[in-house]
Amino acid sequence: MTAVIVYRDVLLPKSETEFMRRQYLGFQSLNPVWLGRRVEPSLDQNVFPLGQVFTGAGGVAFKLGAVVPQMAALRALGAVCVHAQFGRGGALALPMAERLGLPLVVTLHGGDVSKASHYRRFPVPALLGLRMARLCAYASAFVCVSEGVRQRAMGRGFPESKLVLLPIGVEIAAQPPARHSGTGLLFIGRFVEMKGVPVLVEAVRLLRARGVMDRVTLIGDGPDRAQVEAALVGVEGVELRGWQTPSQVQDALAGAVALCLPSVVARSGETEGLPSVAMEAMGVGVPVIASTDASVEGLVVDGVNGMMFPSRDAAALADAMASMLADPARAAAMGEAARALVAAEFNAKVQSRRLEALLLESARSSGVVSAPR
């Protein structure tokens, strides 16, 4: 297979491994080779094969001075395209793509177009802002993981003609997994401001005050974990499981009445893209309770395959959680509708093949003659 260079600065945070993997699982002509500046100890190189890691002084020169080390090794990969993850990753990969003479495609996620810090000019200019004009001129396409991301990308100055809407998608089993009871209501995600965990904790407090004692399980970790643990002191029936393997997450989903997405707009301006965890839950028949800041447009339809509530409104979230718990048959029907929608419109293999087709077309249009057909 012909190589495509995939650039991600950090290879890879645990929170990203599954949705990164799914973007390439349907590839048939291109072989992804991963490049970055730092490798996490947990990285599975059987799933994410490394082609080059820019470390030490070479990594600093690459980041700040656009000096691309080990060009001979990079050329030896025989790649026909560079696919950068995240806008900042695109800015970092730009000089490499230019030196190699390869087309560049950049996938934009929620934070890329919502965090003002990416476009900061003073006192220290941000890398994406510094290289924005060059990046927009050189890149073949910018993949937007949701319509909300596409709209915000236009507002940030990315060229509309190069914006391609392509959600990541999830794997759909031929048969839904066997359901069981025990998990109750579920949260899966990083413990960071954008995920709105304090809103969920307050909603659970309100439920307990009403006498609703069903289990709530939180899967994940992150910089705000200590604050979450402190907020949960005295709150009964809440389990913090930390990071879980994909199979453990699937087991938790199989026992969940609903998944809670209490996302908020962070003080930095950072917002969700299209949360892959919402699609994962819906793909196995679990309805989603999502805030209006969760960026689930086109995915969660209020009252049909899930429930929506006003962002930061803990009382409204508590009402929605209580409603799901009080009517399991309705929750199950919503879950069936959720699975049907995801299977029809967000199949990871289909979305992955569309991404591969975009990368191949970028290679052919740029005149890279070795691009396979």
Secondary structure as a PSIPRED ss2 file (coil, helix, strand):
# PSIPRED VFORMAT (PSIPRED V4.0)

   1 M C   1.000  0.000  0.000
   2 T E   0.000  0.000  1.000
   3 A E   0.000  0.000  1.000
   4 V E   0.000  0.000  1.000
   5 I E   0.000  0.000  1.000
   6 V E   0.000  0.000  1.000
   7 Y E   0.000  0.000  1.000
   8 R C   1.000  0.000  0.000
   9 D C   1.000  0.000  0.000
  10 V E   0.000  0.000  1.000
  11 L E   0.000  0.000  1.000
  12 L C   1.000  0.000  0.000
  13 P C   1.000  0.000  0.000
  14 K H   0.000  1.000  0.000
  15 S H   0.000  1.000  0.000
  16 E H   0.000  1.000  0.000
  17 T H   0.000  1.000  0.000
  18 E H   0.000  1.000  0.000
  19 F H   0.000  1.000  0.000
  20 M H   0.000  1.000  0.000
  21 R H   0.000  1.000  0.000
  22 R H   0.000  1.000  0.000
  23 Q C   1.000  0.000  0.000
  24 Y C   1.000  0.000  0.000
  25 L C   1.000  0.000  0.000
  26 G C   1.000  0.000  0.000
  27 F C   1.000  0.000  0.000
  28 Q C   1.000  0.000  0.000
  29 S C   1.000  0.000  0.000
  30 L E   0.000  0.000  1.000
  31 N E   0.000  0.000  1.000
  32 P E   0.000  0.000  1.000
  33 V E   0.000  0.000  1.000
  34 W E   0.000  0.000  1.000
  35 L E   0.000  0.000  1.000
  36 G E   0.000  0.000  1.000
  37 R C   1.000  0.000  0.000
  38 R E   0.000  0.000  1.000
  39 V E   0.000  0.000  1.000
  40 E C   1.000  0.000  0.000
  41 P C   1.000  0.000  0.000
  42 S C   1.000  0.000  0.000
  43 L C   1.000  0.000  0.000
  44 D C   1.000  0.000  0.000
  45 Q C   1.000  0.000  0.000
  46 N C   1.000  0.000  0.000
  47 V C   1.000  0.000  0.000
  48 F C   1.000  0.000  0.000
  49 P C   1.000  0.000  0.000
  50 L E   0.000  0.000  1.000
  51 G E   0.000  0.000  1.000
  52 Q E   0.000  0.000  1.000
  53 V E   0.000  0.000  1.000
  54 F C   1.000  0.000  0.000
  55 T C   1.000  0.000  0.000
  56 G H   0.000  1.000  0.000
  57 A H   0.000  1.000  0.000
  58 G H   0.000  1.000  0.000
  59 G H   0.000  1.000  0.000
  60 V H   0.000  1.000  0.000
  61 A H   0.000  1.000  0.000
  62 F H   0.000  1.000  0.000
  63 K H   0.000  1.000  0.000
  64 L H   0.000  1.000  0.000
  65 G H   0.000  1.000  0.000
  66 A C   1.000  0.000  0.000
  67 V C   1.000  0.000  0.000
  68 V C   1.000  0.000  0.000
  69 P C   1.000  0.000  0.000
  70 Q C   1.000  0.000  0.000
  71 M H   0.000  1.000  0.000
  72 A H   0.000  1.000  0.000
  73 A H   0.000  1.000  0.000
  74 L H   0.000  1.000  0.000
  75 R H   0.000  1.000  0.000
  76 A H   0.000  1.000  0.000
  77 L C   1.000  0.000  0.000
  78 G C   1.000  0.000  0.000
  79 A C   1.000  0.000  0.000
  80 V C   1.000  0.000  0.000
  81 C C   1.000  0.000  0.000
  82 V E   0.000  0.000  1.000
  83 H E   0.000  0.000  1.000
  84 A E   0.000  0.000  1.000
  85 Q E   0.000  0.000  1.000
  86 F C   1.000  0.000  0.000
  87 G H   0.000  1.000  0.000
  88 R H   0.000  1.000  0.000
  89 G H   0.000  1.000  0.000
  90 G H   0.000  1.000  0.000
  91 A H   0.000  1.000  0.000
  92 L H   0.000  1.000  0.000
  93 A H   0.000  1.000  0.000
  94 L H   0.000  1.000  0.000
  95 P H   0.000  1.000  0.000
  96 M H   0.000  1.000  0.000
  97 A H   0.000  1.000  0.000
  98 E H   0.000  1.000  0.000
  99 R H   0.000  1.000  0.000
 100 L H   0.000  1.000  0.000
 101 G C   1.000  0.000  0.000
 102 L C   1.000  0.000  0.000
 103 P C   1.000  0.000  0.000
 104 L E   0.000  0.000  1.000
 105 V E   0.000  0.000  1.000
 106 V E   0.000  0.000  1.000
 107 T E   0.000  0.000  1.000
 108 L E   0.000  0.000  1.000
 109 H C   1.000  0.000  0.000
 110 G H   0.000  1.000  0.000
 111 G H   0.000  1.000  0.000
 112 D H   0.000  1.000  0.000
 113 V H   0.000  1.000  0.000
 114 S H   0.000  1.000  0.000
 115 K C   1.000  0.000  0.000
 116 A H   0.000  1.000  0.000
 117 S H   0.000  1.000  0.000
 118 H H   0.000  1.000  0.000
 119 Y H   0.000  1.000  0.000
 120 R C   1.000  0.000  0.000
 121 R C   1.000  0.000  0.000
 122 F C   1.000  0.000  0.000
 123 P C   1.000  0.000  0.000
 124 V C   1.000  0.000  0.000
 125 P C   1.000  0.000  0.000
 126 A C   1.000  0.000  0.000
 127 L H   0.000  1.000  0.000
 128 L H   0.000  1.000  0.000
 129 G H   0.000  1.000  0.000
 130 L H   0.000  1.000  0.000
 131 R H   0.000  1.000  0.000
 132 M H   0.000  1.000  0.000
 133 A H   0.000  1.000  0.000
 134 R H   0.000  1.000  0.000
 135 L H   0.000  1.000  0.000
 136 C H   0.000  1.000  0.000
 137 A H   0.000  1.000  0.000
 138 Y H   0.000  1.000  0.000
 139 A C   1.000  0.000  0.000
 140 S C   1.000  0.000  0.000
 141 A E   0.000  0.000  1.000
 142 F E   0.000  0.000  1.000
 143 V E   0.000  0.000  1.000
 144 C E   0.000  0.000  1.000
 145 V C   1.000  0.000  0.000
 146 S C   1.000  0.000  0.000
 147 E H   0.000  1.000  0.000
 148 G H   0.000  1.000  0.000
 149 V H   0.000  1.000  0.000
 150 R H   0.000  1.000  0.000
 151 Q H   0.000  1.000  0.000
 152 R H   0.000  1.000  0.000
 153 A H   0.000  1.000  0.000
 154 M H   0.000  1.000  0.000
 155 G H   0.000  1.000  0.000
 156 R H   0.000  1.000  0.000
 157 G C   1.000  0.000  0.000
 158 F C   1.000  0.000  0.000
 159 P C   1.000  0.000  0.000
 160 E H   0.000  1.000  0.000
 161 S H   0.000  1.000  0.000
 162 K H   0.000  1.000  0.000
 163 L E   0.000  0.000  1.000
 164 V E   0.000  0.000  1.000
 165 L E   0.000  0.000  1.000
 166 L C   1.000  0.000  0.000
 167 P C   1.000  0.000  0.000
 168 I C   1.000  0.000  0.000
 169 G C   1.000  0.000  0.000
 170 V E   0.000  0.000  1.000
 171 E C   1.000  0.000  0.000
 172 I C   1.000  0.000  0.000
 173 A C   1.000  0.000  0.000
 174 A C   1.000  0.000  0.000
 175 Q C   1.000  0.000  0.000
 176 P C   1.000  0.000  0.000
 177 P C   1.000  0.000  0.000
 178 A C   1.000  0.000  0.000
 179 R C   1.000  0.000  0.000
 180 H C   1.000  0.000  0.000
 181 S C   1.000  0.000  0.000
 182 G C   1.000  0.000  0.000
 183 T C   1.000  0.000  0.000
 184 G E   0.000  0.000  1.000
 185 L E   0.000  0.000  1.000
 186 L E   0.000  0.000  1.000
 187 F E   0.000  0.000  1.000
 188 I E   0.000  0.000  1.000
 189 G C   1.000  0.000  0.000
 190 R C   1.000  0.000  0.000
 191 F C   1.000  0.000  0.000
 192 V C   1.000  0.000  0.000
 193 E H   0.000  1.000  0.000
 194 M H   0.000  1.000  0.000
 195 K H   0.000  1.000  0.000
 196 G C   1.000  0.000  0.000
 197 V H   0.000  1.000  0.000
 198 P H   0.000  1.000  0.000
 199 V H   0.000  1.000  0.000
 200 L H   0.000  1.000  0.000
 201 V H   0.000  1.000  0.000
 202 E H   0.000  1.000  0.000
 203 A H   0.000  1.000  0.000
 204 V H   0.000  1.000  0.000
 205 R H   0.000  1.000  0.000
 206 L H   0.000  1.000  0.000
 207 L H   0.000  1.000  0.000
 208 R H   0.000  1.000  0.000
 209 A H   0.000  1.000  0.000
 210 R H   0.000  1.000  0.000
 211 G C   1.000  0.000  0.000
 212 V C   1.000  0.000  0.000
 213 M C   1.000  0.000  0.000
 214 D C   1.000  0.000  0.000
 215 R C   1.000  0.000  0.000
 216 V E   0.000  0.000  1.000
 217 T E   0.000  0.000  1.000
 218 L E   0.000  0.000  1.000
 219 I E   0.000  0.000  1.000
 220 G C   1.000  0.000  0.000
 221 D C   1.000  0.000  0.000
 222 G C   1.000  0.000  0.000
 223 P C   1.000  0.000  0.000
 224 D C   1.000  0.000  0.000
 225 R H   0.000  1.000  0.000
 226 A H   0.000  1.000  0.000
 227 Q H   0.000  1.000  0.000
 228 V H   0.000  1.000  0.000
 229 E H   0.000  1.000  0.000
 230 A H   0.000  1.000  0.000
 231 A H   0.000  1.000  0.000
 232 L C   1.000  0.000  0.000
 233 V C   1.000  0.000  0.000
 234 G C   1.000  0.000  0.000
 235 V C   1.000  0.000  0.000
 236 E C   1.000  0.000  0.000
 237 G C   1.000  0.000  0.000
 238 V E   0.000  0.000  1.000
 239 E E   0.000  0.000  1.000
 240 L E   0.000  0.000  1.000
 241 R E   0.000  0.000  1.000
 242 G E   0.000  0.000  1.000
 243 W C   1.000  0.000  0.000
 244 Q C   1.000  0.000  0.000
 245 T C   1.000  0.000  0.000
 246 P H   0.000  1.000  0.000
 247 S H   0.000  1.000  0.000
 248 Q H   0.000  1.000  0.000
 249 V H   0.000  1.000  0.000
 250 Q H   0.000  1.000  0.000
 251 D H   0.000  1.000  0.000
 252 A H   0.000  1.000  0.000
 253 L H   0.000  1.000  0.000
 254 A H   0.000  1.000  0.000
 255 G C   1.000  0.000  0.000
 256 A E   0.000  0.000  1.000
 257 V E   0.000  0.000  1.000
 258 A E   0.000  0.000  1.000
 259 L E   0.000  0.000  1.000
 260 C E   0.000  0.000  1.000
 261 L E   0.000  0.000  1.000
 262 P C   1.000  0.000  0.000
 263 S C   1.000  0.000  0.000
 264 V C   1.000  0.000  0.000
 265 V C   1.000  0.000  0.000
 266 A C   1.000  0.000  0.000
 267 R C   1.000  0.000  0.000
 268 S C   1.000  0.000  0.000
 269 G C   1.000  0.000  0.000
 270 E C   1.000  0.000  0.000
 271 T C   1.000  0.000  0.000
 272 E C   1.000  0.000  0.000
 273 G C   1.000  0.000  0.000
 274 L C   1.000  0.000  0.000
 275 P C   1.000  0.000  0.000
 276 S H   0.000  1.000  0.000
 277 V H   0.000  1.000  0.000
 278 A H   0.000  1.000  0.000
 279 M H   0.000  1.000  0.000
 280 E H   0.000  1.000  0.000
 281 A H   0.000  1.000  0.000
 282 M H   0.000  1.000  0.000
 283 G H   0.000  1.000  0.000
 284 V C   1.000  0.000  0.000
 285 G C   1.000  0.000  0.000
 286 V C   1.000  0.000  0.000
 287 P C   1.000  0.000  0.000
 288 V E   0.000  0.000  1.000
 289 I E   0.000  0.000  1.000
 290 A E   0.000  0.000  1.000
 291 S E   0.000  0.000  1.000
 292 T C   1.000  0.000  0.000
 293 D C   1.000  0.000  0.000
 294 A C   1.000  0.000  0.000
 295 S C   1.000  0.000  0.000
 296 V C   1.000  0.000  0.000
 297 E C   1.000  0.000  0.000
 298 G C   1.000  0.000  0.000
 299 L C   1.000  0.000  0.000
 300 V C   1.000  0.000  0.000
 301 V C   1.000  0.000  0.000
 302 D E   0.000  0.000  1.000
 303 G C   1.000  0.000  0.000
 304 V C   1.000  0.000  0.000
 305 N C   1.000  0.000  0.000
 306 G E   0.000  0.000  1.000
 307 M E   0.000  0.000  1.000
 308 M E   0.000  0.000  1.000
 309 F E   0.000  0.000  1.000
 310 P C   1.000  0.000  0.000
 311 S C   1.000  0.000  0.000
 312 R C   1.000  0.000  0.000
 313 D C   1.000  0.000  0.000
 314 A H   0.000  1.000  0.000
 315 A H   0.000  1.000  0.000
 316 A H   0.000  1.000  0.000
 317 L H   0.000  1.000  0.000
 318 A H   0.000  1.000  0.000
 319 D H   0.000  1.000  0.000
 320 A H   0.000  1.000  0.000
 321 M H   0.000  1.000  0.000
 322 A H   0.000  1.000  0.000
 323 S H   0.000  1.000  0.000
 324 M H   0.000  1.000  0.000
 325 L H   0.000  1.000  0.000
 326 A H   0.000  1.000  0.000
 327 D C   1.000  0.000  0.000
 328 P H   0.000  1.000  0.000
 329 A H   0.000  1.000  0.000
 330 R H   0.000  1.000  0.000
 331 A H   0.000  1.000  0.000
 332 A H   0.000  1.000  0.000
 333 A H   0.000  1.000  0.000
 334 M H   0.000  1.000  0.000
 335 G H   0.000  1.000  0.000
 336 E H   0.000  1.000  0.000
 337 A H   0.000  1.000  0.000
 338 A H   0.000  1.000  0.000
 339 R H   0.000  1.000  0.000
 340 A H   0.000  1.000  0.000
 341 L H   0.000  1.000  0.000
 342 V H   0.000  1.000  0.000
 343 A H   0.000  1.000  0.000
 344 A H   0.000  1.000  0.000
 345 E H   0.000  1.000  0.000
 346 F C   1.000  0.000  0.000
 347 N E   0.000  0.000  1.000
 348 A H   0.000  1.000  0.000
 349 K H   0.000  1.000  0.000
 350 V H   0.000  1.000  0.000
 351 Q H   0.000  1.000  0.000
 352 S H   0.000  1.000  0.000
 353 R H   0.000  1.000  0.000
 354 R H   0.000  1.000  0.000
 355 L H   0.000  1.000  0.000
 356 E H   0.000  1.000  0.000
 357 A H   0.000  1.000  0.000
 358 L H   0.000  1.000  0.000
 359 L H   0.000  1.000  0.000
 360 L H   0.000  1.000  0.000
 361 E H   0.000  1.000  0.000
 362 S H   0.000  1.000  0.000
 363 A H   0.000  1.000  0.000
 364 R H   0.000  1.000  0.000
 365 S H   0.000  1.000  0.000
 366 S C   1.000  0.000  0.000
 367 G C   1.000  0.000  0.000
 368 V C   1.000  0.000  0.000
 369 V C   1.000  0.000  0.000
 370 S C   1.000  0.000  0.000
 371 A C   1.000  0.000  0.000
 372 P C   1.000  0.000  0.000
 373 R C   1.000  0.000  0.000
